[in-house]
Amino acid sequence: MKRTVSLALVFLVLFSAALFFPRQTAGAVSVDGCYNNHSRCRQLALGSDAGWFRMTLMLTACDLGFGVCLYHAN
């Protein structure tokens, strides 16, 4: 039972992160663009009227998007 609940929670977190993953724009190929997008993503997430769980997912998605952008920029 614990394993099923754990797997369901992991799936839910990954699915939620995929839903809120920031979309990469065509101008985000430089490192400066990545930092600008990350800053804007965090501002939008912190400015939204969301609960603590959704806020955590949005901020995590911003950080993941930032890492992917930096990976593609280099």
C-alpha positions in Angstrom: 0.0 0.0 0.0 2.8 2.4 0.9 4.6 1.6 -2.4 1.4 2.4 -4.4 0.9 5.7 -2.6 4.6 6.6 -3.1 4.4 5.8 -6.8 1.2 7.8 -7.2 2.8 10.8 -5.5 5.9 10.6 -7.7 3.8 10.4 -10.8 1.7 13.3 -9.7 4.7 15.5 -9.0 6.3 14.7 -12.3 3.1 15.2 -14.2 2.5 18.5 -12.5 6.1 19.6 -13.2 5.5 18.8 -16.9 2.3 20.9 -16.9 4.0 23.9 -15.5 7.3 23.6 -17.3 8.2 27.0 -18.8 8.3 27.0 -22.6 11.5 27.9 -24.1 11.4 30.8 -26.5 13.4 31.3 -29.7 15.5 34.2 -28.1 16.7 32.1 -25.2 19.9 30.8 -26.8 22.3 33.0 -24.8 23.2 32.8 -21.2 21.8 36.3 -20.6 18.5 35.2 -22.1 18.4 32.2 -19.8 18.9 34.5 -16.7 16.3 36.9 -17.9 13.8 34.1 -18.5 14.5 32.6 -15.1 14.0 35.9 -13.4 10.7 36.5 -15.2 9.5 33.0 -14.5 10.2 33.3 -10.7 8.5 36.7 -10.6 5.4 35.3 -12.3 5.3 32.3 -10.1 5.7 34.3 -6.9 3.1 36.8 -8.1 0.5 34.2 -8.7 -2.2 33.4 -6.3 -1.4 29.8 -5.8 -1.2 27.5 -2.8 2.1 26.4 -1.3 2.2 23.1 -3.2 1.5 24.6 -6.7 4.0 27.5 -5.9 6.7 24.9 -5.1 6.0 23.1 -8.3 6.1 26.3 -10.4 9.4 27.4 -8.8 10.9 24.0 -9.3 9.8 24.1 -13.0 11.5 27.5 -13.3 14.7 26.1 -11.9 14.5 23.0 -14.2 13.8 25.3 -17.2 16.8 27.4 -16.3 19.1 24.4 -16.1 17.9 23.1 -19.5 18.3 26.6 -21.0 21.9 26.8 -19.7 22.6 23.3 -21.0 21.4 24.3 -24.5 23.2 27.7 -24.4 26.6 26.1 -23.8 
